[in-house]
Amino acid sequence: HVRLARQGIDLLRDLEGALREESMSHELAAAGIRLYAERLRHNMAFEELTLFPAAQRHLGADDWRAIEPPPYDATPDPLFRSQADERFAQLHRAIALEAGDGAAG
């Protein structure tokens, strides 16, 4: 997840550059989006098909208690940092406005 988070931040930077037409073409940005989406799908498939079934087969009740997630506010998942969420929301609004989409609000 840390690697995916870093790649997401890089993608966000590239998308912002493409939007400003500074450092990335729209075509390269679109390719980056497709690649990142594929990485996310691969990660989810690995977890669902390999990691989670293996954990269910081999972990006991004590193991599950030991790896229980912390309280909600304690340690956010690196994929869902609030700063990145807000930057993606801003980018979405900017793209929607440029595209003439009424959903920009």
NORRAHU-V81531 format. One line per field, one symbol per residue. ss: DSSP state (a for helix, b for strand, c for the rest). phi: phi as a letter, one per 20 degrees, with the letter a starting at -180 (. if undefined). burial: I if it has 24 or more other ideal C-beta (glycine too) atoms within 12 Angstrom, else O. A space follows every 10 residues. Layout:
# NORRAHU-V81531
ss->???
phi->???
burial->???
This chain:
# NORRAHU-V81531
ss->caaaaaaaaa aaaaaaaaac cccccaaaaa aaaaaaaaaa aaaaaaaaaa aaaaaaaacc aaaaaacccc cccccccaaa caaaaaaaaa aaaaaaaaac caaac
phi->.fffffffff fgfffffffe ldcbffffff ffffffffff fffffgffed fffffffdee gfffffdgff ggefcffffc ffffgfffff fgfffffffm efeff
burial->OOOIIOIIOO IIOIIIOIIO OOOOOOOOIO OIIOOIOOIO OOOOOOOOOO OOOOOOOOOO OOOOOOOOOO OOOOOOOOIO OOOIOOOIOO IOOOIOOOOO OOOOO
